[in-house]
Amino acid sequence: MTSERGERELVLYHTAGCHLCELAEAIALPLVAAAGVRLRLVDIADSDALMERYGTRIPVLANTAVLGEEIGWPFDEAAVRGLLAALS
């Protein structure tokens, strides 16, 4: 996805107190930063629609520019790299 400022970005759907979300961020953040891509954190608790969609699936890392292009937990560095490759 490209942000409003024209940056390439991935979105990590998460919520507070989710230890798996913290692990997912720790895996994704260095890879995303090294690729020059922004990682946008979206707390699903802020939206009923996101709670409905991701409530039992978080953490989920998504390229929201392509419908359905997302990876759910558990994911590893290879899966994150695959999602990043789709942004190129």
ROSE-4610 file (N, C-alpha, C; in Angstrom, 1 decimal, always signed):
// ROSE-4610
residu = [M/M/M/T/T/T/S/S/S/E/E/E/R/R/R/G/G/G/E/E/E/R/R/R/E/E/E/L/L/L/V/V/V/L/L/L/Y/Y/Y/H/H/H/T/T/T/A/A/A/G/G/G/C/C/C/H/H/H/L/L/L/C/C/C/E/E/E/L/L/L/A/A/A/E/E/E/A/A/A/I/I/I/A/A/A/L/L/L/P/P/P/L/L/L/V/V/V/A/A/A/A/A/A/A/A/A/G/G/G/V/V/V/R/R/R/L/L/L/R/R/R/L/L/L/V/V/V/D/D/D/I/I/I/A/A/A/D/D/D/S/S/S/D/D/D/A/A/A/L/L/L/M/M/M/E/E/E/R/R/R/Y/Y/Y/G/G/G/T/T/T/R/R/R/I/I/I/P/P/P/V/V/V/L/L/L/A/A/A/N/N/N/T/T/T/A/A/A/V/V/V/L/L/L/G/G/G/E/E/E/E/E/E/I/I/I/G/G/G/W/W/W/P/P/P/F/F/F/D/D/D/E/E/E/A/A/A/A/A/A/V/V/V/R/R/R/G/G/G/L/L/L/L/L/L/A/A/A/A/A/A/L/L/L/S/S/S]
num = [1/1/1/2/2/2/3/3/3/4/4/4/5/5/5/6/6/6/7/7/7/8/8/8/9/9/9/10/10/10/11/11/11/12/12/12/13/13/13/14/14/14/15/15/15/16/16/16/17/17/17/18/18/18/19/19/19/20/20/20/21/21/21/22/22/22/23/23/23/24/24/24/25/25/25/26/26/26/27/27/27/28/28/28/29/29/29/30/30/30/31/31/31/32/32/32/33/33/33/34/34/34/35/35/35/36/36/36/37/37/37/38/38/38/39/39/39/40/40/40/41/41/41/42/42/42/43/43/43/44/44/44/45/45/45/46/46/46/47/47/47/48/48/48/49/49/49/50/50/50/51/51/51/52/52/52/53/53/53/54/54/54/55/55/55/56/56/56/57/57/57/58/58/58/59/59/59/60/60/60/61/61/61/62/62/62/63/63/63/64/64/64/65/65/65/66/66/66/67/67/67/68/68/68/69/69/69/70/70/70/71/71/71/72/72/72/73/73/73/74/74/74/75/75/75/76/76/76/77/77/77/78/78/78/79/79/79/80/80/80/81/81/81/82/82/82/83/83/83/84/84/84/85/85/85/86/86/86/87/87/87/88/88/88]
x = [+0.8/+0.0/+0.9/+0.4/+1.1/+0.3/+1.0/+0.3/-0.1/-0.8/-1.3/-0.1/+1.1/+2.2/+3.1/+2.5/+3.3/+4.3/+4.3/+5.2/+4.6/+5.5/+5.1/+4.9/+3.8/+3.6/+2.9/+3.1/+2.3/+1.6/+0.5/-0.3/-0.2/+0.1/+0.0/-1.2/-2.2/-3.4/-3.1/-3.4/-3.0/-4.0/-3.7/-4.4/-3.5/-3.8/-3.0/-3.1/-2.0/-1.9/-1.8/-1.6/-1.5/+0.0/+0.5/+1.9/+2.3/+1.4/+1.7/+1.9/+1.1/+1.2/+2.6/+3.1/+4.4/+5.5/+5.3/+6.3/+6.2/+5.0/+4.9/+5.6/+5.4/+6.0/+7.5/+8.1/+9.5/+10.1/+9.3/+9.8/+9.7/+8.6/+8.3/+9.1/+9.2/+9.7/+11.1/+12.1/+13.4/+13.4/+12.6/+12.6/+11.9/+10.8/+10.1/+11.0/+11.6/+12.5/+13.7/+14.3/+15.4/+15.0/+13.7/+13.2/+12.7/+12.8/+12.4/+10.9/+10.2/+8.7/+8.2/+7.1/+6.6/+5.7/+5.8/+4.9/+3.9/+2.6/+1.5/+0.8/+0.8/+0.1/-1.4/-2.3/-3.7/-4.3/-4.8/-5.4/-6.8/-7.1/-8.5/-9.6/-9.2/-10.1/-10.8/-10.2/-10.8/-11.9/-12.2/-13.2/-14.0/-15.3/-16.1/-15.9/-15.7/-15.5/-14.2/-13.2/-11.9/-11.9/-12.7/-12.8/-13.5/-14.6/-15.3/-14.4/-13.6/-12.8/-11.5/-10.9/-9.6/-9.6/-10.7/-10.7/-10.0/-10.2/-9.6/-8.4/-7.9/-6.9/-5.6/-5.6/-4.5/-3.3/-2.1/-1.7/-1.8/-2.2/-2.2/-1.5/-0.6/+0.2/-0.4/-0.7/-1.4/-0.8/-0.9/-0.7/-2.1/-2.6/-4.0/-4.2/-3.2/-3.3/-3.9/-3.7/-4.1/-5.1/-6.4/-7.4/-7.0/-7.0/-6.8/-5.3/-4.4/-3.0/-2.5/-2.6/-2.3/-1.8/-1.0/-0.5/-1.0/-1.5/-1.9/-0.8/-0.9/+0.0/-0.3/+0.7/+2.1/+2.7/+3.6/+4.4/+5.8/+6.7/+8.1/+8.7/+10.0/+10.7/+10.5/+10.5/+10.3/+8.9/+7.9/+6.5/+6.5/+7.2/+7.2/+7.9/+9.0/+9.8/+8.9/+8.1/+7.2/+6.2/+5.6/+4.7/+5.4/+6.6/+7.4/+7.7/+8.0/+8.3/+7.1/+5.9/+4.7/+4.6/+5.3/+5.2/+6.1/+7.1/+8.1/+7.5]
y = [-1.2/+0.0/+1.2/+2.3/+3.6/+4.5/+5.1/+6.0/+7.3/+8.1/+9.4/+10.3/+10.1/+10.8/+10.2/+9.2/+8.5/+7.5/+7.1/+6.1/+4.7/+3.8/+2.4/+1.9/+1.2/+0.8/-0.6/-1.2/-2.4/-2.0/-2.7/-2.5/-3.7/-3.5/-4.5/-4.3/-5.2/-5.1/-5.8/-5.1/-5.6/-5.0/-5.3/-4.6/-4.6/-3.7/-3.6/-4.9/-5.3/-6.4/-7.7/-7.7/-8.9/-9.3/-10.3/-10.6/-11.2/-11.8/-12.3/-11.1/-10.1/-8.9/-8.2/-8.2/-7.7/-8.5/-9.9/-10.7/-10.4/-10.3/-10.0/-8.7/-7.7/-6.4/-6.5/-7.3/-7.5/-8.2/-9.1/-9.8/-8.8/-8.1/-7.3/-6.0/-5.3/-4.0/-3.9/-4.7/-4.5/-4.8/-5.8/-6.1/-5.0/-4.5/-3.4/-2.2/-1.8/-0.6/-0.8/-2.0/-2.2/-2.1/-2.3/-2.3/-0.8/+0.1/+1.4/+1.6/+0.7/+0.7/+1.1/+1.8/+2.2/+1.1/+0.8/-0.1/+0.7/+0.6/+1.4/+0.4/+0.7/-0.1/+0.4/-0.6/-0.2/-1.1/-0.4/-1.1/-1.5/-2.8/-3.2/-2.8/-2.5/-2.1/-0.8/+0.0/+1.3/+1.2/+0.0/-0.2/-1.5/-1.3/-2.5/-3.4/-2.8/-3.6/-4.4/-3.8/-4.5/-5.5/-5.3/-6.3/-7.5/-7.3/-8.4/-9.2/-8.5/-9.1/-9.8/-9.2/-9.7/-10.1/-10.0/-10.2/-11.5/-12.6/-13.9/-14.2/-13.3/-13.6/-12.8/-11.8/-10.9/-11.7/-11.3/-10.2/-10.6/-9.6/-9.8/-8.7/-9.0/-8.1/-8.0/-6.8/-6.7/-5.6/-5.9/-4.9/-4.5/-3.5/-3.1/-2.5/-2.3/-1.9/-3.0/-4.3/-5.4/-6.2/-6.2/-6.9/-8.3/-8.6/-10.0/-10.4/-9.4/-9.8/-9.5/-10.5/-10.4/-11.8/-11.7/-12.9/-12.8/-13.9/-14.0/-14.8/-14.6/-15.3/-16.8/-17.6/-17.3/-17.1/-16.1/-15.8/-15.6/-15.8/-15.7/-14.7/-14.5/-13.5/-13.8/-15.0/-15.3/-14.8/-15.0/-14.6/-13.0/-12.4/-10.9/-10.4/-11.1/-10.7/-10.9/-12.0/-12.2/-11.1/-10.6/-9.5/-8.2/-8.0/-6.8/-6.9/-8.1/-8.2/-7.8/-8.0/-7.6/-6.1/-5.3/-3.9/-3.3/-4.1/-3.6/-3.4]
z = [+0.0/+0.0/+0.0/-0.6/-0.5/+0.4/+1.4/+2.3/+1.7/+2.4/+1.9/+1.5/+2.1/+1.8/+0.7/+0.0/-1.1/-0.6/+0.7/+1.2/+0.9/+0.7/+0.6/+2.1/+2.3/+3.7/+3.8/+4.9/+5.3/+6.6/+6.9/+8.1/+9.0/+10.2/+11.2/+12.1/+11.9/+12.8/+14.1/+15.2/+16.5/+17.5/+18.8/+19.9/+21.1/+22.1/+23.3/+24.1/+24.7/+25.6/+24.8/+23.6/+22.7/+22.6/+23.3/+23.2/+21.9/+21.2/+19.8/+18.9/+19.1/+18.3/+18.5/+19.7/+20.0/+19.3/+19.3/+18.6/+17.1/+16.6/+15.1/+14.8/+15.6/+15.3/+15.4/+16.3/+16.4/+15.2/+14.6/+13.4/+12.2/+12.1/+10.9/+10.8/+11.9/+11.9/+11.3/+11.7/+11.1/+9.6/+9.1/+7.7/+6.9/+7.5/+6.8/+6.7/+7.8/+7.8/+6.9/+6.8/+5.9/+4.4/+4.2/+2.8/+2.5/+3.4/+3.2/+3.1/+3.8/+3.8/+5.2/+5.3/+6.6/+7.1/+8.4/+9.1/+9.9/+9.5/+10.2/+11.1/+12.4/+13.4/+13.5/+13.4/+13.5/+14.6/+15.6/+16.8/+16.4/+16.3/+15.9/+16.9/+18.2/+19.2/+18.9/+18.0/+17.6/+16.6/+16.1/+15.0/+15.2/+15.2/+15.3/+14.1/+12.9/+11.7/+11.7/+12.2/+12.4/+13.4/+14.5/+15.6/+15.0/+14.2/+13.5/+12.6/+11.8/+10.8/+11.4/+12.4/+12.8/+14.3/+15.0/+16.4/+16.9/+16.2/+16.6/+15.7/+14.8/+13.9/+14.2/+15.0/+15.1/+15.8/+15.5/+14.6/+13.1/+12.3/+10.8/+10.2/+9.2/+8.5/+7.1/+6.6/+5.4/+4.4/+3.2/+2.1/+1.7/+2.2/+2.0/+0.6/-0.2/-1.6/-2.4/-2.0/-2.7/-1.8/-2.2/-1.4/-1.1/+0.2/+0.6/+0.7/+0.4/+0.5/+1.9/+2.7/+4.1/+4.7/+5.7/+6.4/+7.9/+8.4/+9.7/+10.6/+11.8/+12.7/+12.8/+12.8/+12.9/+11.6/+11.5/+10.3/+10.7/+9.7/+9.9/+9.0/+9.0/+8.2/+6.7/+6.3/+4.9/+4.4/+5.2/+4.9/+4.8/+5.7/+5.6/+4.4/+4.1/+2.8/+1.6/+1.6/+0.5/+0.3/+1.4/+1.4/+0.9/+1.4/+0.9/-0.5/-1.1/-2.5/-3.4/-2.9/-3.6/-3.7/-2.9/-2.9/-4.0/-4.4/-5.4/-6.8]
